[in-house]
Amino acid sequence: MPELPPSAARPGLPRRAGVGLKAEHYRTILASRPDIGFFEVHAENYMGAGGPPHRFLSAIRESYPLSVHGVGLSIGADRPLDRDHLRRLKELVARYAPGLVSEHLAWSSHDCGFLDDLLPVPYTARSLARVADHIDQVQEALGRQILLENPSTYLAFEESTYAETDFIAAVARRTGCGLLLDVNNVYVASVNQQWNPFAYIDAYPLAAVQQIHLAGHAQEADEKNRPLLIDTHDRHVADIVWALFARVLAKTGPVPTLIEWDANVPAWPVLQAEAERADTAIRAAARPAAMRHQPAEAHTT
């Protein structure tokens, strides 16, 4: 497979908002060249050798930075990594030279094969050793750092001996990986497990965060009629998630931020408007703290 020339490689991503690249928007993007910070693709959608997906992605990659987000490595699985999957990921990364590569703190494979979900891991010393070993293998194979994303969860394991934030911090320390903070995942898990999402943000190892995800969620009810949030990625980002995002940026400053909208994909202007809202928040975070909190001057005539 052809690789991009060295001049096309872009280290990191701009500290702006990006969006997930969807087939529905290929032609609009190429025709209008919108002002978007970057595009992100799911690795597994581009693991074939050629065809229209690669043709459009190659054309878009010529003009925009790219990030690659994997959903199939099964980092948390209690089994060896799939070496063929890792090989194909390595080829994809070499082909497009993305600014960032990320995966999930989750598992999706077992002896029965691949499962159509991202399942949580218990936060134990055994899980920590396994996850760290898998990340080491991935980073060695790719010859670069990857980012690890916090999960959206619906329950907690009784056997866990680490808080999630402490577990993720320990993984980052052991492996040198970066972190992808999915703010919607934080809120979904906080409601489902009844804890404070702002306290979670305050405890998170934010110094290792190199990318942020924002997405929409749906609300249902459990058997006791309590709110149950589902990480659907099929609607606008909720106001409370925007508030949590502001809390993160106040601590980190500007960070590349992705709008995830993977189902019921809207028309391009709707998606671009969400990205523009994120860009506004990122620009505000770039101003010195004194300017962010300074009241507007009164105008006199």
N, C-alpha and C positions, 0 to 999 in steps of 0.2 A: 504494500500500500504506500502511496506517495506521502512523504512528510513535508511539512511546511518548511520553507527556508528559514535559517536562523533569524533573519531580519523580521520575520513575522511573529516570532515568539514574544509574548508580553508577560513579564513577571508580575504576579499578583493580579489584582483587579482594581479598577478605579474605585475610589470611595464614593460611590454613587449607587443608585437603584438600578437593578436589572430585572428581567422577567424570564420566565421559562419559555423556551422556544417551542412553539406548537406549529404543526403542519398547516393549520388553518390560516396562519399569519405569514407563511414563507413569502408569498408574492407581494403582500402589502409592505413587508419590511424591505424587500429588495427594490420595490418601486418608489417608496417614500423616504427611505433612509431616516427613520425617526431618531430623535435625540434620546437614546437609551444608553445607560452606562455599560451594560454587558448583557449577554444571553447565557442561559444555563440549559443544559440538556441532560436527560437521563441516559447514562452510559448504555444501558441495555437496548435502547431504541436505535443505536447506531453501531452495533457490533457486527452487522453484515459487511460484506466486502465492498458493496457499491449500491447503485440504484438511486432513485430520486431523493431519499433522505440525505445521502451523502452529497449529492449534487447541490442541493439547496444549502446544507450546512457549510459546505466549502465556500460557497459564494458569500454567505453571511459572515463567515469567519474572516474573510478578507477585510471587512470593514469594522468588525466589533470584537472586543475581548470575549472570551468564552470561559465558562466553568463547566466541569463535568461532575455530575452527581450520580453516584451509583446506588442501586437499590437491591442488588443481587449477590453481593459478596458474602453475606451472612457472617459478618464479623463476630457475632456473639454465639455462633453455633458450637455445640459440643461435638465437633467433628472437624477434620482437616479442611482447609480451604479448598475450593474447587480450582485446581491448577489451570484447567482450560479456560475457565471464566476469567481468572487473573491474567492469563496470557492475552486474551482478547481485550481486556481493559488496558493492558500495557500498550497494545497496538493502537488502540483508539487515542490514548493520551499522546503517543508519539506522533500520530497523524495530525492532531489539531493543536498541540502545544497549549493546553488551557492554562489560564492564570491560576486556577485552583482546582483540586480534585477532592471530592468528599464522599463519605459513606455514613451509614447509620450505626448507632449502638443498638443493634438488634440482631435477630436471626430469622432466617426464612427457609432453611433447608434442614432435612433430617434423612433418616434411612429411607423414608417413603418417597423422597424427592423434594421438589421445591414447593413451598406453600405460598399462597397468594396474599401474604401479609408480612408485616414487619413486627416480630414478636419480641417482648421485653426479656431481659436477662435478670436473674437475681444478683444483687450487689453483694457479692461475697469475695473472699480472697481467691477462691478457685476461679470464679468468673473473671476476676481482675487479671490473673495470670494468663488465662486463655485469650481474653480480648487483647491484652498487650502483645502476646506472642503473634496473634493474627495480624495486628497492625504492623508489627516489626516486619513480618513477611511481605506484606503489601508494599510498605515503603521501600524495602530492599529491592523488590521486583520492579517497582516503577522508577526507582532512583530519585525519589522526591518525597517530600512531606505530603501527607493527606490530612484532611480535616475530619473530625468525628462529630456527628450530630446527636444531640440529646433526643430521646424518644418521646413520642406521645403515648401515654399509658393510661390504663383504665383500672388498674389494681396494683397493689404492692405485694411483694413476696414476703411471707413471714420469715423466711430464712435469711433475708438481707441483713448484713451487718454494717453496711455503709449507707449514709445518706447519698442520694443520687449525685448531688453536687460534689461530694467528697470522692465518690467513685470516679467520676469523670475527671476530676483534678488529678487523681492518682494515675489514671491511664495516660493523661497528657505528660505528666512528669516522667513516667517510665519509658515512654516511647518517643517523646519529642514531637508527637503529632500536634496539629493545631485543632481548634474547635470551631464548629459551626453551631451557633446558638439559634435554634428555632423557637421564636418567642410564642408563636401560636401553640406549639407543643407544651410549653411551660404552662400556659393558661388552661389548656385542655386537661392536662394531668392534675392541675391544682384544684379544679372544680370536681373532677371525678374522684379525687382522693381527699378532698377537703383540707387543703393547706394553702398557705398564703403565697401567691405567685411573686409578689414584690420582695418578700423575704428570700425566696429562691434566687431571684436575680441578684440580690445583695450578697448571697453566699456563693454565687457561681464564679469559677475562675476566669473572670472576664479578660485578664491580661493575655490569655491564649486565644481569644476569639478573633478570627480573621474574616468571618462572614456571618450574616444574619439572614434568617428566613422569616417571612411573614406570610400568613395564609388565612383563609376563612374556615370556619367550623360550623357544624350543625348541632342543634340542641334537641335532645330527646329526654326521656325520663326512665329511671330504673324501676325495679319492682316495688320500691318504697316511695315512688313518685318524687324522687330527688332528681335534680338536673343531671343529665348524662351528656357530655359533649363528645362529638365524633369528629375526628380530624379529616374533614372531607375535601378540602382544597377546591371548593366548588362555588365560592361566593366571595363577596368583599371581606376585607380584613375588618374584624370587629373593633369598635371604639376602645374597649378595654385592652386589646392587643396593641393598638396604637399607643395607648398610655404606657404599657410595659416597655414598648420599643423606645419611647422617649426616656424612660428610666435607664435603660441600657446605654443609650447614646450619651446621656448626661455623665455616665461613668467612663465610657470608652472613647468618646469622640467619634468622628465619622468612621463607619465600617461599611464595606460593600454589602448591599442588602437586596435580597431577591424577593419578588412577589411571586408566590407559588399559586397557580390557578390551573389545576390539572383535570378537572371535570366540569361539565357545563361551561366550556371555555367561551368567554364572551367575545364580542367584536373587538377589534384592535383598539379603538379609542377608549374603551372601558378599562382595558388592561393598562394602557399607557397612562391613564389618569391615576390609577393606583400607584404606579411607579413614580409619577410626578409628586404625589403626596409624600411618598417616602423620601424623595430627593429634597423636598422642602425641609423635612425634619433633619436630614443629614446636613444640609447647609446650615441650619440653625445650630447644630452641634459643633460645627466648625468655627463658629465665632467664639472669641474669648469669653470666659465665664462672666466677667464684669459687664461685657456688652450684652450677653444673653439676658441678664437680670436688670439691666439699666432701664428705668422708665423712659418712655418716649418724651422728647422735649416738647414743651408747650410752644405753639406758634403764636407770635404776636405781630400785630400790624402797626 
